[in-house]
Amino acid sequence: MIHKHLKSLLLSLLILCSTSAYSQTQADIELGTLVNNGDLFQLKAQYPALKDSVSFDMLRLIAEAQLGVGFNHLEEADKALELLLQNHREELGQGGAFSMDALRAMNLLNMGHYRQAAEAAGQLVEALKESVPFESLYSFVFIQRVGEAFAQLPAPYLTRPSHEVRVPMRVGAVGRGHHLYIPVEVNGVTRDYIFDTGCSFGNFVSEKYAEEVGLKIVADSIPVSGMTVGLVKLATADSMKIGEITYHNPIFMVAPPDPQVDSLFAFDGVLGYHFIRDAREIIIDNESQEFIFPAEISAKESNMYLESNTPHVRIQYQGVPFDITFDTGNVKTDLGAAFLTMFPDAISGLSEQSSQRGGFGGISKTTTVTLPEFNCTLAGVPVTLHDTEVIIPDSDNQSQLFHGALGADFVLSFKRFTINYQNMFVEGE
């Protein structure tokens, strides 16, 4: 995880700073504490007042890298990471430098600088392949292979009219919850895609769909993580269209058939991170059953950040701030390890039952309890979710997936719900 790398790096940095020739300023101590605490919202609020008084250049660059990655300022993140690696590689140490190399490689990939991303990730793979198991290396292999596959192709970009764009939304029942569907046209064929903020790279489509619409396959054997680490193909098209919006040079990850998952629900495509990010602001109007792409982008206080391209939203539960993954592809909100750590009494007296989760790589069974009501607030607006499962961690389900996520039911609880990647906020009415 991005911020865990930065936090562990900062601990080493502060030890180095305290034993070096530097005389720490009060700003150094305050900034070090902010970054080490991992609260990006506090860091974002207080960094402008501290940055000019910080004497330790590496500390300042780490803060700027963390803010750039977390709040979707890719160019600013790249500049900070480049300076860190150019000027402070020795101070970072081998492990810290590898972490910064990995962050920069992924950031370059997100910016569409494919060749540079492939080169940066390839150097990491070469340096680590003899000493690190594939399970710890596959994310670097992913960046390398995607970068190599698209090295000759331009980065995606979005064109749209200057007026508001509206497209119909369909809500479909799936298992214990719902999916939100948006119509997407590729090569003259329109199909409903799942609208999924949890799809962290490009778009995810079925092999059958890719063949039917004529996607151009550019690579295979790309490792991705779902329920397990599996392999997909990479594909592209000249463009895809959503209403009057055209997204050029889109990326598709093509999943092979999976009888176990396909028996639960079949899908054509999943609309993921890059389009949602580049659209900047999307309003989900549950009363009119439409996705709205406004002509003017709203400016509000940030309550969302990115970690590994996946949004995390700050809500309040029992009056306490609580950061949780925001995944509209999750058919129903669930809670997990982070929630149980902060609010262990919330499940007192509740009976355990067996449940299951499905996704790329298969189906996993788990133990849960059910909260009859989960009452929280988003930006001061109260919301009540019903029959919310809390996943009890065990030795077999320690992955990020089981930490829980706000799902489609959270979005559907509001009349209108806004997702804004330019100013990194969500809000409901």
N, C-alpha and C positions, 0 to 999 in steps of 0.2 A: 504494500500500500504506500502511496506517495508520502502521506504525512508521517507515517511511522518511520520511513527512511529518514525524513528530515529531522524528526524528533530525536532519534537515536544518534544521528550525526551531530545535532546540537549539543547533546550531553557531552560528547567527546570534545566538541569545540569549546565548551565552557571550561572544562578541565584544562585544556590547552591554554586558554586565555588566562586563567588564574595563575598558571605557573610560568607564563611567558613574561617578556619584558614590558608588555603592554600594561598601562595603568588604567584599569577599567573606569569608565565614566558611569554616572548614574543611569544615563541613557543605555549604555551597554547592558547593565544589569536588568533594567526594565524590559528592554527588547528581548534579551535572552530568556527571561521568564515568560514573556508572552509567547514566543515561538515554542518554547519547551512545553508550555501548558497545552498547546495544540488547539486553542480556540481561535479559529480564523476570523471570526467576527470581531473579537476584541483586537486582534492584531491589525485588521483592516482599519478599525476606528482610531487606533492610537499610533500607528506607524508614521503617518505624516508629521506628527509633532515631535517624533523621536529621531527620525532618520538623519537630520543634519547634525545631531549631537553625538551620534554613534562613532566611536573611534576605531572600531574593529571592522575593517572592510568586509571580511568574509561573513561576519554575522549579518551585516546589512544585505549582502547578496543572497544569503540563504532566506532571509525574510522576504525579499522581493521575488525569489523563485517560488516560494510557498504561496504567496499572494497571487502571483501570475498564473500558476497552475490551478489554484483553487477557485479563482474568480474569473477564469476564462479570458485572461489577457495573454494570449500565446506568445506574441512578439516580446512583451516585457519579460515573460518567463525565460524565453530563449536567450535574451540579452544577458540576464542575470546568470543563467546556467553556463553560458559561454565564458563569461568573465571568471566565474568560479573555477572552471576547469582550466582556463588559460593561466590564471594567476595564483591559484591556491591549491593545485593538485597535491603538492607535497604535504601541505598542512591538513588537507582532507584525509590523508591516509588512503591506503588501497581500497578498503571497504567503502569509505565515504565517496571516493572518486568514482567507484563502480556505480554507486547509487545515483550520483549526479549524472553520470554517463547514460544510465538507463532512463532517467527522467527526461534528459534532453532528447534522446532518441525517440521516445514516444511523443514528445512535444513537436519534434520535427515532422513526424508522421501525421499528426493532427493538423499541422499547418500545410500539408501537401508537399513538403520538401522530401520527396520519396527517396531520391538517391542519397542524400545526406543521412537520412534516417537509417537506410540500409547499411551504409558504411559504419555509422556509429554503433548500431546493434551488432553488426558482423564482428567488429573488434571485440565487443563484450563476449560474444559466443566463442570466439577463438581463444580468448584469455581464460574462460571459465569452463570450457567443455570437458577438460580432463579432471576437474576437481568438484564439479557441481552436478547433481543428478538432473535428468531431463525435467522432472517436475518443477525444479527451481529455475530452469533455463528456458522453458518453452515460451515465455512471454518475450524474451529477447529474440528467439527464433521467429516468432510471429512478426515482430517489427522488421527483422531482416528480410523475410520472405515477401511480406507485403510491399516493403519498399522496393525490393528488386523487381517484383512483378509490375509495379506501376511507374518504374523509373523513367520510362519514355512517355508517360502520359501526363497531361496537365492536371492540376488540382481541381477538385470540385468547386463550383461556385453557383450562386443562385441569382436568377433574374426574375423580376416580378413587376406588375404595374404599380403605379404610385397610389392607387386607391385601395381601399379595404377589399380583401379577398375572403369569400366564404365558400366552404365545401361541406357537403353533408357528413354527418357522423352516424355510425351505426353502433349500437351497444348489443353485444351478443353474449348470451349465457354460456359459460364454460365451467364445468365442474362445480366448485364451491363459490364461484364468483362470476365476473364478467370481463370481457375484453372490449376495448374501444377500437373501432375500425375506421380507417380513413381511406378514401379511394385514391389509388395511385396508378397512373398510366405509364407504361413502358412499351416502346415500340408499337404503339397503337392499341395495346391491350390494357384495359382497366380492370384492376382487381382490388379488393379490400385488403389493406395491410393492417396489422396490429400496430397501434400507436404506442411505442415502448421507450420510455425514458431510460429504462434499464438496459437496453441494447447499446453496448458501449463502443461499438465501432461500425460505421457504415450501416448497411441494412442486411437483414438475415432472411434468406429465402429458401424454399424447398427446391430440391433438384428437379422435380417434375415441373414446377413453375418456371424455373430457369430455362428448361428446354422448350416449354410452350411459348414463351415470349421471345426466345432467341437471344438471351444474354450471351455476351462474349466471354468465354472462360479464358483467363490469362494465367492461372497457376492452380496447382493442387497441393495437397499435403500441407495445409496451413494449420498449425495447432491452435485451438481455441479452448477456453475453459467454460464449462457449463456445470452440469452435475458431475461430470468427469472431464478430463482433457481429451478431446477428440480432434479429428482432422476434417477440414472443409476445403472446398475449392474457392477460388476468387474469381469474380466476374465483374464486368462493367457494361455500360451502355452509353450511347451518346448523351442521353438525358432521361430524366423521368419527370412527369408532370403531376402536380396536385392543383386542381383548378387552373387558375391563370398563372401559377407559379411554375417555373422551369428550373430544375436542378441539373446542372451540367456535370458530366463525368462522374456519376455516382459510383460508389463501391458496393458490391454485393458479396456477402459470404454465403456460399451455397452448401446447404446441409444435406448429407445423404439420407436416404429413408431410414426411419427408426420405427419398426413395427410396434414397439412397446409404447412410445409416445404418440405415434400416429393413431393408435387405437383409442386414445383419449380425446384428441382433437387434431384435425387437419388444418394446415395453414398454407397460404401462398407466400406471404411476405411479412416482414416486421420492419417498420420504419424506425430507424435508430438515431444515434447521437449526432451525426454530422448534419443531417438535414434539420433536425430540431434546433441545433446550435445555430446554424446559418440563417434559419428563419427569424431568429432573434426573439420574437414574441408570438405566442400562440394562445388564443383564448378558446377554451372549451365551454361552449354554451349549452348547458344541459336542458334548458327550456326549449330552445329552438332546434336542438339536436344538430349543431353545426360546429365545425372548427372555423375560427375567425383569425385571419392574419391581418392585424390592424395596419393602417397606413403610417401612423405615428407610433413610435416605440415609447412605452411608459418609463418614467424614472421613479423608482422606489428604493427604499433601503434594502440591502441584500439580506436574505435569510436562507440562501442556498449556496452551496459550494460543490466543486467537483473533486472526486477522488477516483482515480483510474477511469476517468471519463463518465463516471456514474454520479448523478446528483444526490446530494444529501441535504435535507431540509431541517431547519430548526423549528420545532414545535414546543409547546409547553404542556407538561403533564403534572398534575398536582402542584401547579405553580412553579415547576422546575424546568429550566431549558433542557431539551432533549433533542439531539441530532440523530436523524434516522434516514436511511436510504429511501429515495423517492423513485419508485419503479412502477410506471403505469402498466407495464406488461404483467405485473403480478396481479392475478385475477381478484385477490382479496388481501387486504392488509394482514400481515402477521408480525409478531414481535418475537425477539429472541434474546441472545446472550447479553447484549448491551442493555436492554430493558430490564432484564432480571438482575443485572449487577447494580443498576441504579435504584430499582424499585422492587426489591425481593418480596415485600409484603403484599404486592398487588395480586399474587396468585394464591395467597393463603386460603386453605380450605377447599380449593378447586380440585376436581377429580381429573386424573390423567386419562388420556385416550390415545389411540393410534391414528396417525394421519399420514398423508403422503404428499410429496411435491414432485412435479415433473418439469423437464426442460431438456435442453440439448445434452445428450449423453445418457438419458434414461430417467427412471423413476426411483425416488428414494423414500423409504418409510421413516417416520420419526415419531417421537412422543410429544404430545401437546396437552395443554389445558386451554379452556375457552373462557375468555372474559365476556360476560353477557353484554357489558357496555364498556367501551373505551372512550373516555371523555378527554379531549385535548383542545388546545387552541392553536390556530395558525394566524400569526400577525394580529393577535387580539380577537380573532373571530372564533367562537366556539364551534366544535363539531363533535358529534357522537357517532361512533361506529359500533355495530352490533355483532356479537358472536365472533370476536377477534381471537384467533388462535395465538397462543404463546408457545414457542418451540423450546422444549427442554433440551439443552445441549448434552451430548454424550460423546464418547470417544470416536464415534463414527460420523458426526456431522458438525465439524468445527469450521466449515468453510464460511465465506462471507455470505453466501446465500441464506444461511440459517441464522444470521443476525437479525433478520426481519426487515420488512420494508413497507412503507405506505403504498397501497395498491390502487387499483381502479375504483374500489368502493370509496376511497378517500376523495378522489376527484368528483365522483358522482354524488357526493354528499352536499355539494354546493350548487347554486343556480348557475353560476359562471366561475370558471377557474382559469387563472392566468399563469402561464409558464414563460418566464423571460430570461433568456440566456445572455442578453446584452448587459443587463444590470444585476443578474443573478438573484432573482426573487421569484417566489410563487405567492399567489394570494387567492382567496376565495370570497365570493359574495353570497 
